[in-house]
Amino acid sequence: MSEAHRSGRTNSVDRNHPDPLYLQLRTVLKNMIDSGKLSVNDKLPSERELVALYGVSRITVRQAVKDLENLGFLQTRAGKGIYVTEPQPTYEIEIVRSFTETAEANNRKPGMKLLAADIIRGEADITRPLGLPSGSNVVFIERLRFLDDLPVVVQRDWFAEALTPDILNIDWSTGNRSLYAEFKDRYGVIPARGQSTLSARLATEPEAGFLQLDLPAAVLTLDQIAYDSEYRPVNVSSMAYHPVRYPLSLTQSRRRS
């Protein structure tokens, strides 16, 4: 056993240590963040510098850095490098508040990329909760949602074609459009209540690609149906969340007797 291993030092990488080198390096960098040696918005040393400093391979450095990015401690800024980022908040499940509203309430920058938008024949598991006959036309929109330029959720929405005529004529490919804002401002449709089912599963290959996850990977899933104040169905949603970048929380309280 090496001196570094015996002493429990965490500022070096020890080839005789039982942990893989990338895990040791991840611990070293995480300890530097926790101790304040690397503060929020500090730039991480370059890959070449880390290789020379700790005597490890580029692959080891990349894996350690990628893990810390997935854990929310580091963020890659295109063309600038890798920086220490703010600790990630948790996001409370709220049916009637849009992704955009939730992001802005947490002082984060929302964004989106349109993946699909079409009028389709709805299957029974979609038309039934929407109160439509099986095979009815429904609007389907699939988007990749971002927080501070990081992809965090693949979101799919279905709703009655008659509820929002011509909604697909909106340019969904630019900017950060909020579906619920469009419902309210263009059609006077306001989600007021609903129900959610929270679960987890393995990511599909496309989801893993969109969310920057290595397969096999788990995603948090949230399936929802929203209603207006008259209990009329508004939309059915299915979301697949990055398990670290967008941790979900649920607030509960004991009902008084």
C-alpha beads as a LAMMPS data file, in Angstrom:
LAMMPS data file: protein, C-alpha beads

257 atoms
256 bonds

1 atom types
1 bond types

-500.0 500.0 xlo xhi
-500.0 500.0 ylo yhi
-500.0 500.0 zlo zhi

Masses

1 110.0

Atoms # bond

1 1 1 0.000 0.000 0.000
2 1 1 1.356 3.392 -0.988
3 1 1 1.974 6.332 1.326
4 1 1 -0.821 8.285 -0.351
5 1 1 -3.241 5.413 0.202
6 1 1 -2.221 4.965 3.846
7 1 1 -2.520 8.647 4.636
8 1 1 -5.912 8.982 2.940
9 1 1 -4.778 12.002 0.916
10 1 1 -7.291 13.097 -1.678
11 1 1 -5.142 15.542 -3.664
12 1 1 -3.340 12.930 -5.746
13 1 1 -3.969 9.904 -7.927
14 1 1 -2.490 6.611 -6.748
15 1 1 -2.052 3.722 -9.190
16 1 1 -1.942 1.277 -6.246
17 1 1 -5.295 2.441 -4.941
18 1 1 -8.171 -0.043 -5.490
19 1 1 -10.400 2.644 -7.059
20 1 1 -10.107 3.264 -10.822
21 1 1 -7.983 6.253 -11.775
22 1 1 -10.910 8.239 -13.171
23 1 1 -12.814 7.870 -9.889
24 1 1 -9.782 9.075 -7.944
25 1 1 -9.377 12.065 -10.245
26 1 1 -13.079 12.817 -9.973
27 1 1 -12.705 12.835 -6.178
28 1 1 -9.677 15.113 -6.386
29 1 1 -11.521 17.644 -8.533
30 1 1 -14.696 17.401 -6.469
31 1 1 -12.695 18.042 -3.285
32 1 1 -11.158 21.124 -4.885
33 1 1 -14.669 22.417 -5.607
34 1 1 -15.935 21.585 -2.106
35 1 1 -12.936 23.232 -0.432
36 1 1 -13.220 26.417 -2.492
37 1 1 -9.944 25.921 -4.337
38 1 1 -12.141 25.925 -7.422
39 1 1 -15.042 28.359 -7.084
40 1 1 -18.174 28.864 -9.172
41 1 1 -17.248 30.228 -12.628
42 1 1 -13.584 29.234 -12.211
43 1 1 -12.178 27.590 -15.317
44 1 1 -10.920 24.020 -14.974
45 1 1 -7.326 23.372 -16.082
46 1 1 -7.142 22.127 -19.651
47 1 1 -7.193 18.432 -20.470
48 1 1 -3.481 18.570 -21.314
49 1 1 -2.695 20.294 -18.022
50 1 1 -4.647 17.705 -16.012
51 1 1 -2.871 14.866 -17.830
52 1 1 0.519 16.365 -16.958
53 1 1 -0.468 17.340 -13.414
54 1 1 -1.816 13.947 -12.346
55 1 1 0.085 11.607 -14.653
56 1 1 -3.008 9.986 -16.143
57 1 1 -4.316 9.463 -19.661
58 1 1 -6.638 11.733 -21.615
59 1 1 -9.317 9.042 -21.388
60 1 1 -9.085 9.121 -17.581
61 1 1 -9.384 12.917 -17.535
62 1 1 -12.343 12.902 -19.917
63 1 1 -14.235 10.307 -17.889
64 1 1 -13.668 12.138 -14.589
65 1 1 -14.736 15.469 -16.089
66 1 1 -17.772 13.946 -17.822
67 1 1 -18.922 12.410 -14.523
68 1 1 -18.672 15.792 -12.782
69 1 1 -20.578 17.420 -15.651
70 1 1 -23.340 14.826 -15.339
71 1 1 -23.420 15.433 -11.580
72 1 1 -23.901 19.144 -12.187
73 1 1 -20.568 20.423 -10.809
74 1 1 -18.962 21.346 -14.139
75 1 1 -20.287 22.846 -17.359
76 1 1 -18.737 22.993 -20.815
77 1 1 -18.979 26.409 -22.460
78 1 1 -18.568 26.089 -26.194
79 1 1 -15.267 27.506 -27.383
80 1 1 -14.271 28.610 -23.875
81 1 1 -13.561 25.530 -21.785
82 1 1 -14.997 23.807 -18.726
83 1 1 -16.142 25.812 -15.713
84 1 1 -17.340 25.163 -12.190
85 1 1 -21.082 25.735 -12.075
86 1 1 -23.700 26.505 -9.448
87 1 1 -25.087 23.539 -7.466
88 1 1 -28.130 22.136 -9.228
89 1 1 -31.516 22.852 -7.638
90 1 1 -34.369 20.381 -7.524
91 1 1 -37.571 21.078 -9.412
92 1 1 -40.958 20.591 -7.831
93 1 1 -43.554 18.727 -9.844
94 1 1 -46.207 21.212 -10.914
95 1 1 -48.763 20.363 -13.565
96 1 1 -50.073 23.842 -14.257
97 1 1 -46.697 25.603 -14.517
98 1 1 -44.752 25.329 -17.733
99 1 1 -41.109 24.305 -18.085
100 1 1 -40.288 27.911 -18.993
101 1 1 -41.986 29.317 -15.882
102 1 1 -40.251 26.778 -13.636
103 1 1 -36.853 27.549 -15.157
104 1 1 -37.274 31.304 -14.781
105 1 1 -38.520 30.896 -11.200
106 1 1 -35.182 29.173 -10.447
107 1 1 -33.143 31.873 -12.228
108 1 1 -32.221 29.516 -15.047
109 1 1 -32.269 30.175 -18.793
110 1 1 -34.804 27.947 -20.595
111 1 1 -34.383 26.826 -24.172
112 1 1 -35.828 24.342 -26.639
113 1 1 -35.218 22.512 -29.892
114 1 1 -38.125 21.195 -31.924
115 1 1 -37.805 17.471 -32.664
116 1 1 -41.215 16.773 -34.216
117 1 1 -44.540 18.520 -34.837
118 1 1 -47.433 16.986 -36.742
119 1 1 -51.118 16.084 -36.843
120 1 1 -51.404 12.338 -36.186
121 1 1 -54.099 9.720 -35.631
122 1 1 -54.132 9.229 -31.886
123 1 1 -53.895 5.801 -30.294
124 1 1 -56.413 4.890 -27.617
125 1 1 -53.984 5.582 -24.753
126 1 1 -53.815 9.205 -25.973
127 1 1 -57.350 9.838 -27.211
128 1 1 -59.051 8.262 -24.185
129 1 1 -57.682 10.712 -21.577
130 1 1 -58.326 13.559 -24.033
131 1 1 -61.987 12.527 -24.239
132 1 1 -61.752 11.819 -27.978
133 1 1 -62.848 8.833 -30.068
134 1 1 -60.049 6.395 -30.861
135 1 1 -58.262 7.364 -34.063
136 1 1 -59.118 11.056 -33.753
137 1 1 -56.613 13.571 -35.064
138 1 1 -54.380 15.026 -32.368
139 1 1 -51.513 17.491 -32.442
140 1 1 -48.181 15.926 -31.479
141 1 1 -45.201 18.083 -30.499
142 1 1 -41.848 16.699 -29.331
143 1 1 -39.177 19.053 -27.999
144 1 1 -35.769 18.883 -26.381
145 1 1 -35.713 21.327 -23.473
146 1 1 -32.587 23.082 -22.177
147 1 1 -31.482 24.770 -18.953
148 1 1 -28.530 27.126 -19.363
149 1 1 -27.823 25.494 -22.746
150 1 1 -27.686 21.954 -21.289
151 1 1 -30.273 19.415 -22.533
152 1 1 -32.387 18.214 -19.599
153 1 1 -35.656 16.720 -20.865
154 1 1 -37.273 15.207 -23.928
155 1 1 -40.886 16.378 -23.780
156 1 1 -43.798 15.016 -25.815
157 1 1 -47.268 16.607 -25.845
158 1 1 -50.551 15.523 -27.411
159 1 1 -53.754 17.573 -27.544
160 1 1 -56.939 17.815 -29.580
161 1 1 -56.566 19.379 -33.026
162 1 1 -59.809 21.304 -32.539
163 1 1 -58.594 22.823 -29.272
164 1 1 -55.857 24.905 -30.883
165 1 1 -56.485 25.351 -34.631
166 1 1 -53.418 26.258 -36.699
167 1 1 -51.055 25.951 -33.730
168 1 1 -48.519 24.228 -35.984
169 1 1 -48.367 27.322 -38.160
170 1 1 -46.395 28.910 -35.333
171 1 1 -42.642 28.703 -35.923
172 1 1 -41.689 26.228 -33.213
173 1 1 -38.150 25.880 -34.538
174 1 1 -36.848 29.178 -33.151
175 1 1 -36.638 30.745 -29.716
176 1 1 -38.012 29.259 -26.538
177 1 1 -41.753 28.848 -27.022
178 1 1 -43.908 27.840 -24.076
179 1 1 -46.784 25.568 -25.061
180 1 1 -48.881 26.707 -22.104
181 1 1 -48.221 30.359 -22.934
182 1 1 -49.461 29.712 -26.481
183 1 1 -52.521 27.906 -25.101
184 1 1 -53.343 30.882 -22.891
185 1 1 -52.457 33.813 -25.146
186 1 1 -53.773 32.468 -28.473
187 1 1 -56.658 30.238 -27.471
188 1 1 -57.693 31.227 -23.958
189 1 1 -57.003 27.673 -22.734
190 1 1 -55.580 27.641 -19.211
191 1 1 -54.495 24.386 -17.504
192 1 1 -55.749 24.520 -13.923
193 1 1 -55.365 21.020 -12.478
194 1 1 -54.334 17.523 -13.373
195 1 1 -52.595 14.332 -12.370
196 1 1 -49.039 13.008 -12.686
197 1 1 -47.289 9.650 -12.636
198 1 1 -43.590 9.685 -11.749
199 1 1 -41.415 6.710 -12.618
200 1 1 -38.058 5.681 -14.080
201 1 1 -36.884 3.487 -16.936
202 1 1 -33.963 2.907 -19.252
203 1 1 -33.451 5.616 -21.844
204 1 1 -34.061 4.815 -25.472
205 1 1 -31.115 5.290 -27.817
206 1 1 -32.502 8.592 -29.218
207 1 1 -33.239 9.910 -25.705
208 1 1 -29.725 9.063 -24.533
209 1 1 -28.297 10.900 -27.530
210 1 1 -30.428 13.986 -26.956
211 1 1 -29.666 14.081 -23.204
212 1 1 -25.940 13.297 -23.554
213 1 1 -26.183 10.045 -21.593
214 1 1 -24.094 6.921 -22.147
215 1 1 -26.133 3.751 -22.649
216 1 1 -27.349 1.956 -20.664
217 1 1 -28.723 4.941 -18.751
218 1 1 -31.785 5.615 -16.636
219 1 1 -34.159 8.538 -17.103
220 1 1 -36.834 9.897 -14.808
221 1 1 -40.242 9.888 -16.460
222 1 1 -43.238 12.077 -15.766
223 1 1 -46.564 11.350 -17.431
224 1 1 -49.263 13.977 -16.976
225 1 1 -52.731 14.957 -18.047
226 1 1 -53.870 18.530 -17.491
227 1 1 -57.419 19.892 -17.286
228 1 1 -58.879 23.366 -17.369
229 1 1 -61.012 24.814 -14.565
230 1 1 -64.094 23.019 -15.968
231 1 1 -62.292 19.645 -15.892
232 1 1 -62.013 19.530 -19.667
233 1 1 -58.827 17.762 -20.861
234 1 1 -56.152 20.107 -22.167
235 1 1 -53.153 17.955 -23.007
236 1 1 -51.359 14.696 -22.336
237 1 1 -47.609 14.934 -21.710
238 1 1 -44.784 12.441 -21.429
239 1 1 -41.356 13.626 -20.283
240 1 1 -37.998 11.853 -20.017
241 1 1 -35.644 13.780 -17.705
242 1 1 -31.887 13.704 -17.275
243 1 1 -31.597 12.099 -13.811
244 1 1 -28.986 14.540 -12.509
245 1 1 -29.414 17.799 -14.393
246 1 1 -33.132 18.033 -13.612
247 1 1 -33.852 16.229 -10.311
248 1 1 -37.552 16.227 -9.515
249 1 1 -38.979 16.819 -6.058
250 1 1 -42.416 16.295 -4.572
251 1 1 -43.722 18.394 -1.698
252 1 1 -46.207 16.673 0.587
253 1 1 -47.934 17.482 3.858
254 1 1 -49.989 15.541 6.346
255 1 1 -53.708 16.197 6.026
256 1 1 -55.174 17.504 9.263
257 1 1 -57.868 15.357 10.815

Bonds

1 1 1 2
2 1 2 3
3 1 3 4
4 1 4 5
5 1 5 6
6 1 6 7
7 1 7 8
8 1 8 9
9 1 9 10
10 1 10 11
11 1 11 12
12 1 12 13
13 1 13 14
14 1 14 15
15 1 15 16
16 1 16 17
17 1 17 18
18 1 18 19
19 1 19 20
20 1 20 21
21 1 21 22
22 1 22 23
23 1 23 24
24 1 24 25
25 1 25 26
26 1 26 27
27 1 27 28
28 1 28 29
29 1 29 30
30 1 30 31
31 1 31 32
32 1 32 33
33 1 33 34
34 1 34 35
35 1 35 36
36 1 36 37
37 1 37 38
38 1 38 39
39 1 39 40
40 1 40 41
41 1 41 42
42 1 42 43
43 1 43 44
44 1 44 45
45 1 45 46
46 1 46 47
47 1 47 48
48 1 48 49
49 1 49 50
50 1 50 51
51 1 51 52
52 1 52 53
53 1 53 54
54 1 54 55
55 1 55 56
56 1 56 57
57 1 57 58
58 1 58 59
59 1 59 60
60 1 60 61
61 1 61 62
62 1 62 63
63 1 63 64
64 1 64 65
65 1 65 66
66 1 66 67
67 1 67 68
68 1 68 69
69 1 69 70
70 1 70 71
71 1 71 72
72 1 72 73
73 1 73 74
74 1 74 75
75 1 75 76
76 1 76 77
77 1 77 78
78 1 78 79
79 1 79 80
80 1 80 81
81 1 81 82
82 1 82 83
83 1 83 84
84 1 84 85
85 1 85 86
86 1 86 87
87 1 87 88
88 1 88 89
89 1 89 90
90 1 90 91
91 1 91 92
92 1 92 93
93 1 93 94
94 1 94 95
95 1 95 96
96 1 96 97
97 1 97 98
98 1 98 99
99 1 99 100
100 1 100 101
101 1 101 102
102 1 102 103
103 1 103 104
104 1 104 105
105 1 105 106
106 1 106 107
107 1 107 108
108 1 108 109
109 1 109 110
110 1 110 111
111 1 111 112
112 1 112 113
113 1 113 114
114 1 114 115
115 1 115 116
116 1 116 117
117 1 117 118
118 1 118 119
119 1 119 120
120 1 120 121
121 1 121 122
122 1 122 123
123 1 123 124
124 1 124 125
125 1 125 126
126 1 126 127
127 1 127 128
128 1 128 129
129 1 129 130
130 1 130 131
131 1 131 132
132 1 132 133
133 1 133 134
134 1 134 135
135 1 135 136
136 1 136 137
137 1 137 138
138 1 138 139
139 1 139 140
140 1 140 141
141 1 141 142
142 1 142 143
143 1 143 144
144 1 144 145
145 1 145 146
146 1 146 147
147 1 147 148
148 1 148 149
149 1 149 150
150 1 150 151
151 1 151 152
152 1 152 153
153 1 153 154
154 1 154 155
155 1 155 156
156 1 156 157
157 1 157 158
158 1 158 159
159 1 159 160
160 1 160 161
161 1 161 162
162 1 162 163
163 1 163 164
164 1 164 165
165 1 165 166
166 1 166 167
167 1 167 168
168 1 168 169
169 1 169 170
170 1 170 171
171 1 171 172
172 1 172 173
173 1 173 174
174 1 174 175
175 1 175 176
176 1 176 177
177 1 177 178
178 1 178 179
179 1 179 180
180 1 180 181
181 1 181 182
182 1 182 183
183 1 183 184
184 1 184 185
185 1 185 186
186 1 186 187
187 1 187 188
188 1 188 189
189 1 189 190
190 1 190 191
191 1 191 192
192 1 192 193
193 1 193 194
194 1 194 195
195 1 195 196
196 1 196 197
197 1 197 198
198 1 198 199
199 1 199 200
200 1 200 201
201 1 201 202
202 1 202 203
203 1 203 204
204 1 204 205
205 1 205 206
206 1 206 207
207 1 207 208
208 1 208 209
209 1 209 210
210 1 210 211
211 1 211 212
212 1 212 213
213 1 213 214
214 1 214 215
215 1 215 216
216 1 216 217
217 1 217 218
218 1 218 219
219 1 219 220
220 1 220 221
221 1 221 222
222 1 222 223
223 1 223 224
224 1 224 225
225 1 225 226
226 1 226 227
227 1 227 228
228 1 228 229
229 1 229 230
230 1 230 231
231 1 231 232
232 1 232 233
233 1 233 234
234 1 234 235
235 1 235 236
236 1 236 237
237 1 237 238
238 1 238 239
239 1 239 240
240 1 240 241
241 1 241 242
242 1 242 243
243 1 243 244
244 1 244 245
245 1 245 246
246 1 246 247
247 1 247 248
248 1 248 249
249 1 249 250
250 1 250 251
251 1 251 252
252 1 252 253
253 1 253 254
254 1 254 255
255 1 255 256
256 1 256 257
